[in-house]
Amino acid sequence: MSLLKRIEKGGSSAGGSGTPTPPPAESAFARGLSQTSSEPEADDSKLAQMRMRRQAVGTERPAAANTNSYHDLKSRVQNRLLSELDQSMDLTRRSEVRATIEELFNAILAEESMVLSRAERQRLFESIVAEILGFGPLETLLADDTITEIMVNGPKNIFVERKGNLTRANVAFEDDDHVLRILDRIVAPLGRRVDESSPLVDARLPNGSRVNAVIRPIALVGPTITIRKFFKKPLTIEDLIRFGSITKEIAEFLRACVISRLNMIVSGGTGSGKTTLLNVLSGFIPNDERIVTIENAAELQLRQEHVVTLESRPANIEGKGVVSIQDLVVNSLRMRPDRIVVGECRSGEALDMLQAMNTGHDGSLTTAHSNSPRDTIARLEVMCLMAGMDLPVRAIREQIASAVDVIAHQERMRDGSRKVTKITEVQGMEGDMITMSDIFEFEQTGIESGKIVGRIRPTGIRPKFTDRIEAAGIYLPPSVFGVGKSY
């Protein structure tokens, strides 16, 4: 058995696996007493008893040594490695730094005569490299493509989401300080900070994954980190069809809506896949148009050539310098955009977004949290009122009815799958009410093996903006809207 296995099991030190374990102190002492009772007056018996006591004391391991673990070995090697590394090395040249770390790592293990198997050596090396160059225990979770979300609830409780289901991860941090060190490594390159005076932070990883963190005294369980992972290769419309989120007919319809410059809102609850769908829809924008994206943390992965990415900024340590989404939307109007893509409307920026949609920036896209398309309209009204303007509700509704053409609503189902459940047209105003009609809606037909069975089907209603789609040179067959088909 190698050293690392014995350390993890609390075994003896590397003195040879064939050496028998010395008897515990109690058994040695008991044998000494039995010998003393049989020959109480014999000096050699007393001497033997003393020898056995000394042997027991010498071989008894303290409790701290018995609790030595893999983390102790890792810390010892890592600390020595850090002390011997050249502090002037350029950490951005990862391949060279990794080769240097590997050379020093092998030298340290050889010098300290640590016997490790090849698998254990590789595991220890990758763990140390992750601490020095990466994000520590999170590195293995970030590299796992089956994981879509990582949730750190304090140093010892880490959960992940796979296929919509939450499971506990088999990794952990050492303590709160360890979590904070990794968190600082995430937010520092973005010019952001997280401390007691600013215990909340939104950030992103280099690959675009969204990060939210809350630390003490707000988070009572310790530093809490939530990472929404994105695929290394952005999802396409074909992927959504394969996953069952949409059908080919829906894909054709959404593509036609984007190309014909209809203003669209992707709505849904938290974790329903709004940003993923928005990213897919953005891929339909022609390559010869100027696109300005506005987000709290840059997540969209647009492939077009002419893209300007803007990101909001929180206040600095003095409480100054904040740049809100609303400021960026207003500024984007001066940047001659063909399309404006707002990652999410949460507040007063909704009013400026509606103004942009009504002033020649057709084809703009955004997302909003809501429970249904009708709720999306109600939330837009509330967000417009949050802009601080003393506007009558009817004026706001007229702006919404004039600006928004299509609402695509997405939901996370009970089985963890994400599906587009409704695509709704905003038709206009009738009196004081905004009229809407569902063009497609999801119909559940049952549950098989815990999975929801159903499909999104057309309602048979042709949208009023069909002429705008045809004016863009796109003809959708009547079958897309359910004409001539039975469901």
Residue pairs with C-beta under 8 A, 6 or more apart in sequence:
1 11
1 17
2 115
2 116
2 117
2 120
3 13
3 14
3 73
3 114
3 115
3 116
4 70
4 73
4 116
4 117
4 120
4 124
5 11
5 120
6 12
6 13
6 14
6 17
7 68
7 69
7 70
7 72
7 73
8 69
8 70
10 66
10 67
10 68
10 69
12 19
12 21
12 61
14 113
14 114
14 115
22 55
22 56
22 59
23 56
23 59
24 56
24 60
25 56
25 57
25 60
28 52
28 53
28 55
28 56
29 52
29 53
29 56
31 52
32 48
32 49
32 52
32 53
33 49
35 45
35 48
35 49
36 45
36 46
36 49
38 45
39 45
70 124
71 174
73 114
73 124
74 124
74 127
74 128
77 105
77 108
77 109
77 114
77 124
77 128
78 128
78 131
78 132
80 108
81 101
81 104
81 105
81 108
81 128
81 132
82 132
84 104
84 108
85 100
85 101
85 104
85 132
86 100
89 96
89 97
89 100
90 96
90 97
91 97
91 133
94 133
97 132
97 133
98 129
98 133
101 125
101 128
101 129
101 132
101 133
102 125
105 125
105 128
109 116
109 121
116 124
126 139
130 136
130 137
130 139
130 140
135 142
135 182
135 185
135 186
135 205
136 173
136 178
136 181
136 182
137 158
137 171
137 172
137 173
137 182
138 150
138 152
138 171
138 182
138 227
140 171
141 147
141 150
141 158
141 160
141 169
141 171
142 150
142 205
142 207
142 209
142 227
142 229
144 160
145 231
145 232
146 162
146 163
147 160
147 161
147 162
147 229
148 161
148 162
148 163
148 228
148 229
149 160
149 161
149 226
149 227
149 228
149 229
149 271
150 158
150 159
150 160
150 161
150 169
150 225
150 226
150 227
150 229
151 158
151 159
151 160
151 161
151 166
151 224
151 225
151 226
151 227
152 158
152 173
152 179
152 223
152 224
152 225
152 226
153 159
153 221
153 222
153 224
154 176
154 179
154 219
154 221
154 222
154 223
154 224
155 172
155 173
155 174
155 175
155 176
155 178
155 179
155 222
155 223
156 172
156 173
157 168
157 172
157 221
158 168
158 169
158 171
158 172
158 173
159 166
159 167
159 168
159 169
160 166
160 167
160 168
160 169
161 167
163 416
164 412
164 415
164 416
164 417
164 418
165 416
173 179
173 182
176 216
176 222
176 223
179 222
179 223
179 225
180 194
180 215
180 223
183 194
183 213
183 215
183 223
183 225
184 194
186 203
186 205
186 211
186 213
187 193
187 194
187 201
187 203
187 211
187 213
190 203
190 204
191 313
192 201
192 202
192 203
192 314
193 201
193 317
194 200
194 201
194 213
194 215
195 215
196 215
196 216
196 217
197 317
198 314
198 317
199 214
199 215
199 216
199 217
199 218
199 219
200 212
200 213
200 214
200 218
201 211
201 212
201 213
201 314
202 210
202 211
202 212
202 296
202 297
202 314
203 211
203 212
203 213
203 297
204 210
204 211
204 297
204 298
204 299
205 211
205 227
207 230
207 232
208 230
208 298
208 299
208 301
209 227
209 228
209 229
209 230
209 299
210 227
210 228
210 230
210 297
210 299
211 225
211 226
211 227
211 228
211 297
212 225
212 226
213 223
213 224
213 225
213 226
214 223
214 224
215 222
215 223
215 224
216 222
216 223
228 271
230 299
230 301
234 279
234 283
234 301
234 303
235 276
235 279
235 280
236 280
236 283
237 246
237 251
237 254
237 255
237 280
237 283
240 246
240 251
240 276
240 277
240 280
241 247
241 248
241 251
243 417
243 418
244 417
244 419
245 273
245 277
245 410
245 417
245 418
245 419
245 420
246 254
246 419
246 420
246 456
247 455
247 456
249 458
249 479
249 480
250 420
250 423
250 440
250 456
252 476
252 480
253 423
253 439
253 440
253 476
253 480
254 281
254 284
254 408
254 423
255 284
256 469
256 472
256 474
256 476
257 264
257 405
257 406
257 469
258 264
258 281
258 282
258 284
258 285
258 363
258 365
259 284
259 286
259 472
259 474
260 465
260 468
260 469
260 471
260 472
260 474
261 362
261 363
261 468
261 472
262 362
262 363
262 405
262 406
262 465
262 468
262 469
263 357
263 362
263 363
263 364
263 365
263 403
263 404
263 405
263 406
264 281
264 364
264 365
264 404
264 405
264 406
264 407
264 408
265 365
265 366
265 367
265 368
265 376
265 380
265 404
265 406
265 407
265 408
266 274
266 277
266 278
266 281
266 365
266 366
266 367
266 368
266 407
266 408
266 409
266 410
267 274
267 367
267 368
267 369
267 370
267 372
267 373
267 375
267 376
267 407
267 408
267 409
267 410
268 274
268 367
268 369
268 370
268 409
268 410
268 411
268 412
269 369
269 370
269 371
269 411
269 412
270 369
271 412
272 410
272 411
272 412
272 418
273 410
273 412
273 418
274 344
274 367
274 410
275 299
275 300
275 343
275 344
275 367
276 418
277 408
277 410
277 420
278 300
278 341
278 343
278 365
278 366
278 367
279 299
279 300
279 301
279 302
281 365
281 408
282 291
282 293
282 300
282 302
282 341
282 365
283 302
283 303
285 291
285 302
285 304
285 339
285 363
287 304
287 305
287 306
288 306
289 304
289 306
289 338
289 339
289 363
290 306
290 308
290 335
290 336
290 337
290 338
290 339
291 302
291 304
291 306
291 307
291 308
291 337
291 338
291 339
291 340
291 341
292 307
292 308
292 310
292 332
292 335
292 337
292 339
292 340
292 341
293 300
293 302
293 307
293 308
293 309
293 310
293 341
293 342
293 343
294 310
294 311
294 312
294 325
294 328
294 329
294 332
294 340
294 341
294 342
294 343
295 309
295 310
295 311
295 312
295 325
295 342
295 343
295 344
296 311
296 312
296 325
296 343
296 344
297 311
298 309
298 311
299 343
300 309
300 341
300 343
302 341
308 335
308 337
310 328
310 331
310 332
312 323
312 324
312 325
312 327
312 328
313 321
313 322
313 323
314 322
315 321
315 322
324 347
324 349
325 342
325 345
325 346
325 347
325 349
326 347
326 348
326 349
326 352
326 387
328 349
329 340
329 342
329 349
329 352
329 353
329 356
330 352
332 340
332 356
333 356
333 359
333 361
337 361
338 361
338 363
339 361
339 363
339 364
339 365
340 353
340 356
340 361
340 364
340 365
341 364
341 365
341 366
342 349
342 353
342 364
342 365
342 366
342 367
343 366
343 367
344 366
344 367
344 368
344 369
345 353
345 366
345 367
345 368
345 380
345 383
346 369
346 383
347 383
347 386
347 387
348 383
348 384
348 386
348 387
348 388
349 383
349 387
350 368
350 380
350 383
350 384
350 386
350 387
351 383
351 384
351 387
351 389
351 396
351 399
352 387
353 364
353 366
354 380
354 384
354 399
354 400
354 403
354 404
355 399
356 364
357 364
357 403
357 404
358 399
358 402
358 403
368 376
368 379
368 380
368 383
369 379
370 376
370 378
370 379
370 409
372 409
372 422
373 407
373 409
373 422
373 424
373 436
373 438
374 436
376 407
376 409
377 397
377 400
377 404
377 407
377 426
377 434
377 436
380 396
380 400
380 404
381 393
381 396
381 397
381 400
384 391
384 396
384 399
384 400
385 391
385 396
393 432
394 432
397 429
397 432
397 433
397 434
398 429
400 426
400 434
401 426
401 427
401 428
401 429
401 434
401 435
404 426
405 425
405 426
405 465
406 423
406 424
406 425
406 426
406 463
406 465
407 422
407 423
407 424
407 426
407 436
408 420
408 422
408 423
409 420
409 421
409 422
409 423
409 424
410 418
410 419
410 420
410 421
411 418
411 419
411 421
411 442
412 418
413 419
413 452
414 452
415 447
415 450
415 451
415 452
417 451
417 452
419 442
419 456
420 440
420 442
420 456
421 441
421 442
421 456
422 438
422 440
422 441
422 442
423 438
423 439
423 440
423 441
423 456
424 436
424 437
424 438
424 439
425 436
425 437
425 438
425 439
425 461
425 463
425 464
425 465
426 434
426 435
426 436
427 435
427 436
427 437
427 464
428 434
428 435
429 435
437 459
437 461
437 463
438 459
438 461
439 458
439 459
439 461
439 463
439 481
440 456
440 457
440 458
440 459
441 456
441 457
441 459
442 454
442 455
442 456
442 457
443 454
443 455
443 456
443 457
443 487
444 452
444 453
444 454
445 453
445 454
445 455
446 453
446 454
447 453
457 482
457 487
458 480
458 481
458 482
458 485
458 487
459 482
460 481
460 482
460 483
461 481
462 478
462 481
462 483
466 476
469 476
478 484
479 485
